[in-house]
Structure formats: C-alpha cells, structure tokens
Amino acid sequence: MTQASRFSFIAGSISFDFAATLRDRGVEGETDLLARPEDLDAWLDAAGLAPPGVKHKARQHHLRAAVRLREAIHRSACALIVRRRPDAADIALLNSIAAQTPLRPQITAEGVTMFAPRLIEAAMSTLAADAIRLMAGRDRARVRLCPECALLFVDNSPAGKRRWCSSAAGCGNRAKVRSFRARQRAVAGA
C-alpha cells in the first residue's frame, strides 16, 4: 500500500479529508491514521500540502496540534449538521490556527506548488481556513455526515440530497446491497 492510498480524499474539502484521518470514528476498531509524526508528514505529502522535495519533519508537538485541529473541525462540522452552535473553544482554536501564515503558491520548474517557511504550521492554517470557509460560507447547508462510516463530506450533487460519502463503490453501495438482500429475504420468507 502506498502512502497516498492509506488516505482518502473524497470529502470534497481538504479539511474534511483531514478529519477523515480517524477512520470508523466512534465505533470499535476505529483507526487513527495520524498515530505518529511520520503519519502527519505522509498525509501532508499525499494531500499536496507539502511541496515535492521540500524537507519537513513533523515532531510530536506538531502531531498533537494537528489532532486537536482535526477534532475541532469534526466537532464543529457535526454541530453544524445538527444545527447547533459549535463549541466556543473549537471556534477559538480554528480562528487562532487560521490566523497563522498559510501556505502560498510558488512557481517552480514542475509548475505551481505550495510553500511556507514554517510548512507544517502553514498547512494547519490552510486546513483551518478551509474549514471556516466551508462551515461559515454558502456551502454550510451541504455539509453531511455519512451514516455508514461517519465521514464528513460536502454534498456537491446538483439536487443536494446525497446521503453517503461515496455511492459507486463505497458506503452507498454497501447500504444498497444490504437493503436489497433484506428485501430478498423478506420475499423468500413470505
């Protein structure tokens, strides 16, 4: 498995993709994909938030800050979904991190890449700003939580009625198969 394939980027928002680094959230066997500082480095690389070839080495304090940010994003989005006001401490954390210097585009021989002198802090600022724009902007009504895997996602369907994070091969497909099999058992039992 490659580093990039460990992570999913299907949420429609880089900050929600970041929140998805805790898989199967709230159920037995949840998996934290940010267990070590090296995991944070790998996620930043896979997400395109670290320029290719630029050295960045997350340390334990970076990981702790990243996990705090991830959880604040998740809690705030979940509060938004159920039409509750997010926790003031989570909002303060998002605002504080978003106020730091974000990543900035740079032209390189390979094209445009994102860069900042303090790369990890800047990537966290970029994630916090993305979450704020999403949850406070016009797309806030399209923030969803997948009933299958608890992944946050942005419903970018034209009708705005998407239920699952992924329908074709993911959660939506599994739910539809379960429903079909239940109907088949009901017909067979009748």
CYANA upper distance limits for C-alpha pairs under 8 A (distance plus 0.5 A):
  1 MET  CA      5 SER  CA      6.77
  1 MET  CA      6 ARG  CA      7.41
  2 THR  CA      6 ARG  CA      7.19
  3 GLN  CA      7 PHE  CA      7.96
  3 GLN  CA     42 ALA  CA      6.75
  3 GLN  CA     43 TRP  CA      8.26
  3 GLN  CA     46 ALA  CA      7.49
  4 ALA  CA     42 ALA  CA      8.05
  4 ALA  CA     43 TRP  CA      7.89
  4 ALA  CA     45 ASP  CA      8.45
  4 ALA  CA     46 ALA  CA      5.36
  6 ARG  CA     33 LEU  CA      8.43
  7 PHE  CA     21 THR  CA      7.48
  7 PHE  CA     33 LEU  CA      8.32
  7 PHE  CA     43 TRP  CA      7.62
  7 PHE  CA     46 ALA  CA      8.12
  8 SER  CA     17 ASP  CA      7.11
  8 SER  CA     20 ALA  CA      7.81
  9 PHE  CA     14 ILE  CA      7.94
  9 PHE  CA     17 ASP  CA      5.89
  9 PHE  CA     47 ALA  CA      8.28
 10 ILE  CA     17 ASP  CA      7.35
 10 ILE  CA    153 PHE  CA      8.04
 10 ILE  CA    165 CYS  CA      7.74
 10 ILE  CA    166 SER  CA      8.08
 11 ALA  CA     16 PHE  CA      6.27
 11 ALA  CA     17 ASP  CA      5.97
 11 ALA  CA    151 LEU  CA      8.08
 11 ALA  CA    152 LEU  CA      6.91
 11 ALA  CA    153 PHE  CA      4.64
 11 ALA  CA    154 VAL  CA      6.53
 11 ALA  CA    165 CYS  CA      7.28
 12 GLY  CA     16 PHE  CA      7.92
 12 GLY  CA     17 ASP  CA      8.12
 12 GLY  CA    153 PHE  CA      6.48
 12 GLY  CA    154 VAL  CA      5.78
 12 GLY  CA    155 ASP  CA      8.24
 12 GLY  CA    156 ASN  CA      8.09
 13 SER  CA     17 ASP  CA      6.66
 13 SER  CA    130 ASP  CA      7.96
 13 SER  CA    131 ALA  CA      8.48
 13 SER  CA    153 PHE  CA      7.60
 13 SER  CA    154 VAL  CA      7.31
 14 ILE  CA     18 PHE  CA      6.66
 14 ILE  CA     47 ALA  CA      8.15
 14 ILE  CA    127 LEU  CA      7.20
 14 ILE  CA    130 ASP  CA      7.64
 15 SER  CA     19 ALA  CA      6.81
 15 SER  CA     70 ARG  CA      8.48
 15 SER  CA     73 ILE  CA      7.89
 15 SER  CA    127 LEU  CA      5.47
 15 SER  CA    128 ALA  CA      7.47
 15 SER  CA    130 ASP  CA      6.49
 15 SER  CA    131 ALA  CA      6.03
 16 PHE  CA     20 ALA  CA      6.73
 16 PHE  CA     73 ILE  CA      8.09
 16 PHE  CA     74 HIS  CA      8.16
 16 PHE  CA    131 ALA  CA      7.99
 16 PHE  CA    151 LEU  CA      8.43
 16 PHE  CA    152 LEU  CA      6.28
 16 PHE  CA    153 PHE  CA      6.81
 17 ASP  CA     21 THR  CA      7.60
 17 ASP  CA    152 LEU  CA      8.41
 18 PHE  CA     70 ARG  CA      6.99
 18 PHE  CA    127 LEU  CA      8.33
 19 ALA  CA     70 ARG  CA      5.52
 19 ALA  CA     71 GLU  CA      7.47
 19 ALA  CA     73 ILE  CA      7.22
 19 ALA  CA     74 HIS  CA      6.49
 19 ALA  CA    151 LEU  CA      8.40
 19 ALA  CA    152 LEU  CA      7.94
 20 ALA  CA    151 LEU  CA      6.49
 20 ALA  CA    152 LEU  CA      7.73
 21 THR  CA     32 ASP  CA      6.59
 21 THR  CA     33 LEU  CA      5.54
 21 THR  CA     34 LEU  CA      6.93
 22 LEU  CA     30 GLU  CA      7.37
 22 LEU  CA     31 THR  CA      6.19
 22 LEU  CA     32 ASP  CA      4.96
 22 LEU  CA     33 LEU  CA      6.49
 22 LEU  CA     34 LEU  CA      8.04
 23 ARG  CA     30 GLU  CA      5.99
 23 ARG  CA     31 THR  CA      5.47
 23 ARG  CA     32 ASP  CA      6.76
 23 ARG  CA     33 LEU  CA      7.89
 23 ARG  CA    149 CYS  CA      8.14
 23 ARG  CA    151 LEU  CA      8.34
 24 ASP  CA     28 GLU  CA      8.44
 24 ASP  CA     29 GLY  CA      7.72
 24 ASP  CA     30 GLU  CA      5.14
 24 ASP  CA     31 THR  CA      7.10
 24 ASP  CA    149 CYS  CA      5.98
 24 ASP  CA    150 ALA  CA      7.07
 24 ASP  CA    151 LEU  CA      8.43
 25 ARG  CA     30 GLU  CA      5.96
 25 ARG  CA     31 THR  CA      8.20
 25 ARG  CA    149 CYS  CA      7.79
 25 ARG  CA    150 ALA  CA      6.67
 25 ARG  CA    151 LEU  CA      8.40
 26 GLY  CA     30 GLU  CA      7.22
 33 LEU  CA     39 ASP  CA      7.13
 34 LEU  CA     39 ASP  CA      5.59
 34 LEU  CA     40 LEU  CA      6.26
 34 LEU  CA     63 LEU  CA      7.93
 34 LEU  CA     67 VAL  CA      8.07
 35 ALA  CA     39 ASP  CA      7.00
 36 ARG  CA     40 LEU  CA      7.48
 36 ARG  CA     60 GLN  CA      8.03
 36 ARG  CA     63 LEU  CA      7.60
 37 PRO  CA     41 ASP  CA      7.06
 37 PRO  CA     57 LYS  CA      8.23
 37 PRO  CA     58 ALA  CA      5.61
 37 PRO  CA     59 ARG  CA      5.93
 37 PRO  CA     60 GLN  CA      6.28
 37 PRO  CA     62 HIS  CA      7.80
 37 PRO  CA     63 LEU  CA      5.99
 38 GLU  CA     42 ALA  CA      6.70
 38 GLU  CA     57 LYS  CA      7.95
 38 GLU  CA     58 ALA  CA      7.05
 39 ASP  CA     43 TRP  CA      6.63
 40 LEU  CA     44 LEU  CA      6.67
 40 LEU  CA     58 ALA  CA      7.12
 40 LEU  CA     63 LEU  CA      7.10
 40 LEU  CA     66 ALA  CA      8.49
 41 ASP  CA     45 ASP  CA      6.76
 41 ASP  CA     56 HIS  CA      7.69
 41 ASP  CA     57 LYS  CA      6.98
 41 ASP  CA     58 ALA  CA      6.48
 42 ALA  CA     46 ALA  CA      6.60
 43 TRP  CA     47 ALA  CA      6.43
 44 LEU  CA     48 GLY  CA      6.71
 44 LEU  CA     49 LEU  CA      5.55
 44 LEU  CA     50 ALA  CA      6.08
 44 LEU  CA    123 ALA  CA      8.19
 45 ASP  CA     49 LEU  CA      6.57
 45 ASP  CA     50 ALA  CA      5.67
 45 ASP  CA     51 PRO  CA      7.99
 45 ASP  CA     52 PRO  CA      8.09
 48 GLY  CA    114 MET  CA      8.46
 49 LEU  CA    103 LEU  CA      8.35
 49 LEU  CA    114 MET  CA      6.95
 49 LEU  CA    123 ALA  CA      6.62
 50 ALA  CA     54 VAL  CA      7.52
 50 ALA  CA     56 HIS  CA      8.34
 50 ALA  CA    114 MET  CA      7.19
 50 ALA  CA    115 PHE  CA      7.56
 50 ALA  CA    119 LEU  CA      7.61
 50 ALA  CA    123 ALA  CA      8.30
 51 PRO  CA    113 THR  CA      6.24
 51 PRO  CA    114 MET  CA      6.34
 51 PRO  CA    115 PHE  CA      6.84
 56 HIS  CA    119 LEU  CA      7.42
 56 HIS  CA    120 ILE  CA      7.82
 58 ALA  CA     62 HIS  CA      6.19
 58 ALA  CA     63 LEU  CA      7.33
 58 ALA  CA    120 ILE  CA      7.58
 59 ARG  CA     63 LEU  CA      6.94
 60 GLN  CA     64 ARG  CA      6.76
 61 HIS  CA     65 ALA  CA      6.70
 62 HIS  CA     66 ALA  CA      6.53
 62 HIS  CA    120 ILE  CA      7.82
 62 HIS  CA    121 GLU  CA      8.32
 63 LEU  CA     67 VAL  CA      6.62
 64 ARG  CA     68 ARG  CA      6.75
 65 ALA  CA     69 LEU  CA      6.71
 66 ALA  CA     70 ARG  CA      6.57
 66 ALA  CA    124 MET  CA      7.40
 67 VAL  CA     71 GLU  CA      6.65
 68 ARG  CA     72 ALA  CA      6.67
 69 LEU  CA     73 ILE  CA      6.64
 69 LEU  CA     93 LEU  CA      7.78
 69 LEU  CA     94 LEU  CA      7.52
 69 LEU  CA    124 MET  CA      8.20
 69 LEU  CA    128 ALA  CA      7.89
 70 ARG  CA     74 HIS  CA      6.79
 71 GLU  CA     75 ARG  CA      6.53
 72 ALA  CA     76 SER  CA      6.42
 72 ALA  CA     90 ASP  CA      5.51
 72 ALA  CA     91 ILE  CA      8.17
 72 ALA  CA     93 LEU  CA      7.91
 72 ALA  CA     94 LEU  CA      7.69
 73 ILE  CA     77 ALA  CA      6.59
 73 ILE  CA     90 ASP  CA      8.13
 73 ILE  CA     94 LEU  CA      8.06
 73 ILE  CA    128 ALA  CA      8.11
 73 ILE  CA    131 ALA  CA      7.10
 74 HIS  CA     78 CYS  CA      6.62
 74 HIS  CA    152 LEU  CA      8.03
 75 ARG  CA     79 ALA  CA      6.64
 75 ARG  CA     86 PRO  CA      7.71
 75 ARG  CA     87 ASP  CA      8.48
 75 ARG  CA     90 ASP  CA      8.24
 76 SER  CA     80 LEU  CA      6.74
 76 SER  CA     85 ARG  CA      8.44
 76 SER  CA     86 PRO  CA      5.30
 76 SER  CA     87 ASP  CA      7.42
 76 SER  CA     90 ASP  CA      7.31
 76 SER  CA     91 ILE  CA      8.05
 77 ALA  CA     81 ILE  CA      6.74
 77 ALA  CA     86 PRO  CA      8.20
 77 ALA  CA    135 MET  CA      7.25
 77 ALA  CA    143 VAL  CA      7.76
 77 ALA  CA    152 LEU  CA      8.19
 78 CYS  CA     82 VAL  CA      7.04
 78 CYS  CA    145 LEU  CA      7.91
 79 ALA  CA     83 ARG  CA      6.60
 79 ALA  CA     84 ARG  CA      5.34
 79 ALA  CA     85 ARG  CA      6.61
 79 ALA  CA     86 PRO  CA      5.84
 80 LEU  CA     84 ARG  CA      6.11
 80 LEU  CA     85 ARG  CA      7.09
 80 LEU  CA     86 PRO  CA      7.26
 80 LEU  CA    135 MET  CA      7.82
 80 LEU  CA    140 ARG  CA      8.17
 80 LEU  CA    143 VAL  CA      8.41
 81 ILE  CA    141 ALA  CA      8.35
 81 ILE  CA    143 VAL  CA      7.05
 81 ILE  CA    144 ARG  CA      7.03
 81 ILE  CA    145 LEU  CA      8.18
 86 PRO  CA     90 ASP  CA      7.43
 86 PRO  CA     91 ILE  CA      7.28
 87 ASP  CA     91 ILE  CA      6.88
 88 ALA  CA     92 ALA  CA      6.58
 89 ALA  CA     93 LEU  CA      6.66
 90 ASP  CA     94 LEU  CA      6.68
 91 ILE  CA     95 ASN  CA      6.56
 92 ALA  CA     96 SER  CA      6.48
 93 LEU  CA     97 ILE  CA      6.63
 94 LEU  CA     98 ALA  CA      6.46
 94 LEU  CA    128 ALA  CA      5.87
 94 LEU  CA    129 ALA  CA      8.05
 94 LEU  CA    132 ILE  CA      7.77
 95 ASN  CA     99 ALA  CA      6.61
 95 ASN  CA    128 ALA  CA      7.84
 95 ASN  CA    129 ALA  CA      8.33
 95 ASN  CA    132 ILE  CA      8.41
 96 SER  CA    100 GLN  CA      7.55
 97 ILE  CA    124 MET  CA      7.27
 97 ILE  CA    125 SER  CA      5.57
 97 ILE  CA    128 ALA  CA      6.69
 98 ALA  CA    102 PRO  CA      7.98
 98 ALA  CA    124 MET  CA      8.06
 98 ALA  CA    125 SER  CA      4.82
 98 ALA  CA    126 THR  CA      7.08
 98 ALA  CA    127 LEU  CA      8.11
 98 ALA  CA    128 ALA  CA      5.48
 98 ALA  CA    129 ALA  CA      5.38
 99 ALA  CA    125 SER  CA      7.33
100 GLN  CA    121 GLU  CA      7.97
100 GLN  CA    122 ALA  CA      7.26
100 GLN  CA    125 SER  CA      6.20
101 THR  CA    116 ALA  CA      8.26
101 THR  CA    121 GLU  CA      8.28
101 THR  CA    122 ALA  CA      6.05
101 THR  CA    125 SER  CA      7.17
102 PRO  CA    116 ALA  CA      7.61
102 PRO  CA    121 GLU  CA      8.28
102 PRO  CA    122 ALA  CA      4.79
102 PRO  CA    123 ALA  CA      6.92
102 PRO  CA    124 MET  CA      8.29
102 PRO  CA    125 SER  CA      5.66
102 PRO  CA    126 THR  CA      5.72
103 LEU  CA    114 MET  CA      6.18
103 LEU  CA    115 PHE  CA      5.78
103 LEU  CA    116 ALA  CA      5.75
103 LEU  CA    119 LEU  CA      7.74
103 LEU  CA    122 ALA  CA      5.63
103 LEU  CA    123 ALA  CA      6.51
103 LEU  CA    125 SER  CA      8.19
103 LEU  CA    126 THR  CA      6.83
104 ARG  CA    114 MET  CA      5.77
104 ARG  CA    115 PHE  CA      5.83
104 ARG  CA    116 ALA  CA      6.79
105 PRO  CA    112 VAL  CA      6.75
105 PRO  CA    113 THR  CA      6.02
105 PRO  CA    114 MET  CA      4.95
105 PRO  CA    115 PHE  CA      6.69
106 GLN  CA    112 VAL  CA      6.02
106 GLN  CA    113 THR  CA      5.83
106 GLN  CA    114 MET  CA      6.41
106 GLN  CA    115 PHE  CA      6.98
107 ILE  CA    111 GLY  CA      6.21
107 ILE  CA    112 VAL  CA      5.06
107 ILE  CA    113 THR  CA      6.94
108 THR  CA    112 VAL  CA      6.37
108 THR  CA    113 THR  CA      7.38
115 PHE  CA    119 LEU  CA      7.09
116 ALA  CA    122 ALA  CA      6.75
118 ARG  CA    122 ALA  CA      6.54
119 LEU  CA    123 ALA  CA      6.56
120 ILE  CA    124 MET  CA      6.81
121 GLU  CA    125 SER  CA      6.73
122 ALA  CA    126 THR  CA      6.69
123 ALA  CA    127 LEU  CA      6.76
124 MET  CA    128 ALA  CA      6.64
125 SER  CA    129 ALA  CA      6.57
126 THR  CA    130 ASP  CA      6.64
127 LEU  CA    131 ALA  CA      6.77
128 ALA  CA    132 ILE  CA      6.73
129 ALA  CA    133 ARG  CA      6.62
130 ASP  CA    134 LEU  CA      6.61
131 ALA  CA    135 MET  CA      6.48
132 ILE  CA    136 ALA  CA      6.21
132 ILE  CA    137 GLY  CA      8.24
133 ARG  CA    137 GLY  CA      5.79
134 LEU  CA    138 ARG  CA      7.97
134 LEU  CA    139 ASP  CA      6.41
134 LEU  CA    140 ARG  CA      6.32
135 MET  CA    139 ASP  CA      7.59
135 MET  CA    140 ARG  CA      5.24
135 MET  CA    143 VAL  CA      8.15
136 ALA  CA    140 ARG  CA      6.64
139 ASP  CA    143 VAL  CA      7.51
139 ASP  CA    154 VAL  CA      8.27
142 ARG  CA    154 VAL  CA      6.00
142 ARG  CA    155 ASP  CA      5.50
142 ARG  CA    156 ASN  CA      7.71
142 ARG  CA    160 GLY  CA      7.15
143 VAL  CA    152 LEU  CA      7.63
143 VAL  CA    153 PHE  CA      6.46
143 VAL  CA    154 VAL  CA      5.27
143 VAL  CA    155 ASP  CA      6.78
144 ARG  CA    152 LEU  CA      6.19
144 ARG  CA    153 PHE  CA      5.83
144 ARG  CA    154 VAL  CA      6.55
144 ARG  CA    155 ASP  CA      7.09
144 ARG  CA    163 ARG  CA      8.02
145 LEU  CA    150 ALA  CA      6.03
145 LEU  CA    151 LEU  CA      6.07
145 LEU  CA    152 LEU  CA      5.05
145 LEU  CA    153 PHE  CA      6.81
145 LEU  CA    164 TRP  CA      8.13
145 LEU  CA    165 CYS  CA      8.18
146 CYS  CA    150 ALA  CA      5.30
146 CYS  CA    151 LEU  CA      5.74
146 CYS  CA    152 LEU  CA      6.89
146 CYS  CA    153 PHE  CA      7.93
146 CYS  CA    163 ARG  CA      6.93
146 CYS  CA    164 TRP  CA      5.27
146 CYS  CA    165 CYS  CA      5.92
146 CYS  CA    171 CYS  CA      8.38
147 PRO  CA    163 ARG  CA      8.00
147 PRO  CA    164 TRP  CA      7.21
148 GLU  CA    164 TRP  CA      7.72
148 GLU  CA    171 CYS  CA      6.30
148 GLU  CA    172 GLY  CA      8.40
148 GLU  CA    175 ALA  CA      8.11
149 CYS  CA    171 CYS  CA      7.57
151 LEU  CA    165 CYS  CA      7.12
152 LEU  CA    165 CYS  CA      7.97
153 PHE  CA    165 CYS  CA      6.60
155 ASP  CA    160 GLY  CA      6.39
155 ASP  CA    161 LYS  CA      7.74
155 ASP  CA    162 ARG  CA      6.32
156 ASN  CA    160 GLY  CA      6.99
156 ASN  CA    162 ARG  CA      8.46
157 SER  CA    161 LYS  CA      7.42
157 SER  CA    162 ARG  CA      6.89
163 ARG  CA    172 GLY  CA      8.11
164 TRP  CA    171 CYS  CA      6.57
164 TRP  CA    172 GLY  CA      5.81
165 CYS  CA    170 GLY  CA      8.04
165 CYS  CA    171 CYS  CA      7.10
165 CYS  CA    172 GLY  CA      7.85
166 SER  CA    170 GLY  CA      5.44
166 SER  CA    171 CYS  CA      6.15
166 SER  CA    172 GLY  CA      6.32
166 SER  CA    173 ASN  CA      8.32
167 SER  CA    171 CYS  CA      6.49
167 SER  CA    172 GLY  CA      4.44
167 SER  CA    173 ASN  CA      5.76
168 ALA  CA    172 GLY  CA      7.36
168 ALA  CA    173 ASN  CA      6.39
169 ALA  CA    173 ASN  CA      6.14
169 ALA  CA    174 ARG  CA      8.34
170 GLY  CA    174 ARG  CA      6.92
171 CYS  CA    175 ALA  CA      6.69
172 GLY  CA    176 LYS  CA      6.64
173 ASN  CA    177 VAL  CA      6.64
174 ARG  CA    178 ARG  CA      6.73
175 ALA  CA    179 SER  CA      6.70
176 LYS  CA    180 PHE  CA      6.58
177 VAL  CA    181 ARG  CA      6.62
178 ARG  CA    182 ALA  CA      6.62
179 SER  CA    183 ARG  CA      6.74
180 PHE  CA    184 GLN  CA      6.70
181 ARG  CA    185 ARG  CA      6.65
182 ALA  CA    186 ALA  CA      6.67
183 ARG  CA    187 VAL  CA      6.70
184 GLN  CA    188 ALA  CA      6.60
185 ARG  CA    189 GLY  CA      6.48
186 ALA  CA    190 ALA  CA      6.68
